[in-house]
Amino acid sequence: MHETGLVRELVRRIAHAVHEAGANGVSDVHVWMGALVPFSLEHFREHFEEEVRGTPVEGAALHIESSDDIDDTNAQHVILKRISLRVPPDEQDGP
């Protein structure tokens, strides 16, 4: 299934960003889906929920923006627009 590989790679990229930033996890993931992506938003969401289990992305809210423009140069793509990281509090700040 193409969508499984696509979502798995997306989650891998997000988890890498979490690690690189020294974050605790992710609170929000924002993606854009082109009009010609060959699966539904609901199907994408289901795969996302499966793939994030046991990763730093688990528990993140998925926000999907979709396009109806079949002439958009990215009409066949899913694009990661933004993630919101959960960053640990600075230890110097105290409780």
Buried (B, 14 or more C-beta within 10 A) or exposed (E): EEBEEBBBEBBEEBBEBBEEEEBEBBEEBBBBBBBBBEBEBEBBEBBBEEBBEEBBBBEBEBEBEBBEEEEBEBBEBBEBEEBBBBEEEEEEEEE
